[in-house]
Amino acid sequence: MKQPNDRDLALTRRLQALQQLNIMDSAPEQAFDDITAIAASILGMPIALISLLDDSRQWFKSKVGLDVCETPIGSAFCAHAILSDALMEVSDAREDARFAENPLVLGEPHIRFYAGVPLSSPGGTRLGTLCVIDSNPRQLDNSQRQLLISLARLIEQLLMLRQEIRSNEERQRQLAEQQTINQQLLDSVVEGVVACDAQGTLTLFNNTAQQWHGGNIMDLAPDQWASYYHLFDADGTTPMLVEHIPLLRALRGETVRNIGMCIQAAGQPPRFIEANGGQLSTPEGQLIGAVVVMHDVTERRKMDLLKRNFVASVSHELRTPLTSISGAISLVQSGTTGPLSAAAEKMLGIAQLNSKRLNQMINDLLDIERLESGQMHLISRVQPLLPIIRSACEINQSYATEFSVSLELDEPAADHEVIIDANRILQVMDNYLSNAIKFSPAASKVVVQVELLPDRIQVNVVDQGSGIAEKDQPRLFQRFSQLESASRRSGGTGLGLSITRELIARMGGETGVVSIPGQGARFWFSLPLAQVTTDSPVH
């Protein structure tokens, strides 16, 4: 007769514990749903689950972001997670031999990141996990891991209460204890957490939220809230309309992600907030409420303002003397002060080139600050694109000559109109062309192509340089990002391509790069064709 092994014994104990709890296929419970909603919101995860395993399946006691109620145990990440007492974290499932071929990785929900904490019965038998899932690779920090572990311990407390309490009187006590535990946990986090039921009545308002709002408003009618605090939009001055309150937006099913607002409680300074949240629903899809997690960004906003003011001030202080220096160099180069030796002309040429580089760096810094603060206003109108591209090539022709690079324009037979700010398109082309010229070998060619697509015009700047590795390409359009080889050769702020992407995006377009190492690069942007015939300004 076959003797049971450790795995068989563990399964037997798990099935017995699940039967004692009478929890498999049980109805949804608010206490468990609150925990998965909080885990998803605070950790920024699209999926959060309380997963329990029997002999053939993993069943979800609570779930956020997933439509199914169960999956086969053979594909369950949780079947691996319960083999240890510790949190199991998989940063990228496609790179993990255990899960690379898993159907939940290759198909819906396309799991790439997984973190699960084992859940144990009151007797110590591992039953399942509290887990969070993302379709993108990522990694938790220590505080996020500790939060997930704390939430798992809270679930175990709820499981213990479930087993202990049987009578109606005990069930009422269980409910009170569950709410107390939940409230204690929520009161310990630094974020403000608020929730409401399907009718919009507040059901949760933790200590942090109370401090920010000047008191506990759960038992007050909405028309009395204003006596405690005032709400403003993200600018801190425009009163926020009731229908724009993040919790009510979440209840209506709107996307609530990094919604900015300002809370000013009586006698307190303004507090700037970013809110994230969403609806709470039963597994059957019935709306039961909404939850919102609020993050205090007041200090970050102050630092951003200080940074913008500092950059603007320094840029202004640099621009005036730099203009004088550049003008003086131009006068000397022109021969106004007398003839120059060859050595002097060479040194002045270097000085003038560096003054232009400094001026461009200042312009880049000012542009990025205007973009961040929303103070850059584009004056766009319907106009043909091709004349602007021709002008950009003419402007950069002398620069190409300096590098012994030829510059050619391959234009279509007919031109078409787009809605653009011409000066900003010139700035975009300057960024693309100067980069292509600088990184092209002498005697090579940079080609500008203008392609007509079904509903767009695409401009390509093609060089014959050394190319860019695929792993480095995503960094090119990030702020302050330069490849090491590019930094050594050209200097600069690393802002040009980032500014380019934001400018084109504001004109409704897209940007990108295609490159193979050793075969040059093609930087492109595309703009939608104008659907109107008027050339009135579009702001």
Buried (B, 14 or more C-beta within 10 A) or exposed (E): EEEEEEEEEBBEBBBEBBEBBEBBEEEBBBBBBBBBBBBBBBBEBBBBBBBBBBEEBBBBBBBBBBEEEBBEBEBBBBBBBBEEEEBBBBBBBBEBEEBEEBEBBEEEBBBBBBBBBBBBBBEEBBBBBBBBBBBEEBEBEEEBBEBBBEBBBBBBBBBBBBBEBEEEEEEEBBBEBBBEBBBEBBEEBEBBBBBBBBEBEBBBBBBBBBEBBBBBBBEEEEEEBEEBBBBBBBEBEEEBEEEBBBBBBBBEEBEBEEBBBBBBBEEEEBBBBBBBBBBBBEBEEEEBBBBBBBBBBBEEBEEBEEEBEEBBEEBEEBBEEBEEBBEBBEEBBEEEEEEBEEEEEEEBEEBBEBBEBBBBBBBBBBBBBBBBEEEBEBEBBBBBBBEBBBBBBEEBEEBBEEBEBBBEBEBEEEBBBBBBBBEBBBBBBBBBBBBBBBBBEEEBBBBBBBBBEEEBBBBBBBBBBBBBEEEBBEEBBEBEBBBEEBEEEBBBBBBBBBBBBBBBEBBBBBBBBBBEEEEBBBBBBBBBBBEEEEEEEBE
